[in-house]
Amino acid sequence: MNLLLVRILFVVGSMLIGYQTLAIGDMGFIGSLIGMIGALTIILAEIGMRKVSVKGLSSTVFGLILGLIMAKLVTDAFSVAPLPPESLELIRVTLTLIFCYLGMVIGLRGKDEFNVIIPYVRLRRQDQAEELILLDTSAIIDGRIVDICKTKFLGGKIVIPRFVLKELQQVADSTDPIKRQRGRRGLEMLHTIQKDTDLDITLHEESFPETKEVDAKLVQLAKLIEGKILTVDYNLNRVASIQGIKVLNINELANALKPVVFPGEGMHIKLIKEGKEHNQAVGYLDDGTMVVVEEARRMIGQDVKVAVTSVLQTQAGRMIFTKLQR
């Protein structure tokens, strides 16, 4: 049953109730019209509340109930004093209004910490905690997530936030051909992941409308569901780590899996282009590691044998410095 059908049934039911209410006075038609107008008014109000989240509504209701309880307790305390009934009634109404307002405001402000609603309750044994992994847009577009999933390296449930999917669709619809290609590649990667029936994948609906940046939303959601973020974005990695969120960086994993080389070790490399410094040439290993060869500019385009002199590890990856072997 879709939303349109529910709305139509609501309008029809309201018209029937209006008709039966005024049918005795031969005003059934007017009653039906009043019922239809009332139903349409409520539907318009419901459409206007589209951005109200279930979590925010639940937090508000919880705060309202807490405010009513506090107002009742404080009013009962005032009832012990010898006050006139009119004064007690005024105090009761005033305190109820104040505490209900404060309770609702506090509930809304603390909604991110309010985990009583069903979608955020995880009933499980403490020694069998479920691992939740949030996919970032950059990790989806990167494409290596598909191979990582096929190797069963990731354990737990993969969570794709709705706002990440929306950002991916916006990139795929971009007028920039490069961005459009990246976005379509990301959607294709998602489709490939979803076809793998062995993976536990879920779409998360929380949108955080008050937050504009997708990275900030990811951090908020990771805090809320106590999950990890899978990304290749260096800035997101740093921001999330500072806030105590565990981050799985594909680039760091790739660097950790590269073969280890030691000074003095020999290797063969094909020189591709010039280096930044004078008389340097550059080649690449099969895994993409850059190899800088000293005094080899004249041999660009050839396969040469080199010896490792040093290895430099950077945030962008690893660089191997070598010299020609005679």
Number of C-alpha atoms within 10 A of each C-alpha: 5 6 7 9 10 10 15 13 11 18 21 15 16 21 24 18 18 22 21 14 15 15 15 9 7 10 14 19 16 15 21 24 16 17 23 21 15 16 20 17 12 15 15 11 11 12 10 10 10 8 12 11 15 13 20 19 16 18 27 23 17 18 23 22 16 18 23 18 16 17 22 16 11 15 19 13 10 14 16 8 9 8 11 9 10 9 10 17 14 11 17 18 12 13 19 21 14 13 22 22 17 16 23 21 16 17 23 21 14 14 17 17 13 17 16 12 13 9 13 12 10 11 8 9 8 7 6 7 11 16 14 19 24 27 21 24 25 17 22 27 21 17 16 14 20 18 11 12 16 13 9 10 8 15 13 13 16 22 19 20 22 14 21 23 20 13 14 25 16 15 22 21 15 15 10 10 12 11 16 18 16 19 24 18 18 24 19 15 19 18 12 12 20 15 9 13 8 11 17 13 17 14 14 16 12 15 18 18 12 7 11 10 11 18 19 15 20 24 21 18 21 20 18 15 19 14 22 23 26 23 23 21 16 13 11 20 19 12 15 21 14 10 11 10 19 18 21 18 17 18 18 14 10 12 17 12 10 15 8 7 14 12 13 13 11 17 14 14 19 18 24 16 15 19 18 10 10 11 13 20 24 23 24 16 14 8 11 12 16 16 24 26 27 19 15 20 18 12 16 17 13 13 13 18 16 22 20 21 17 14 16 9 10 9 9 10 16 16 17 23 18 24 20 15 12 7
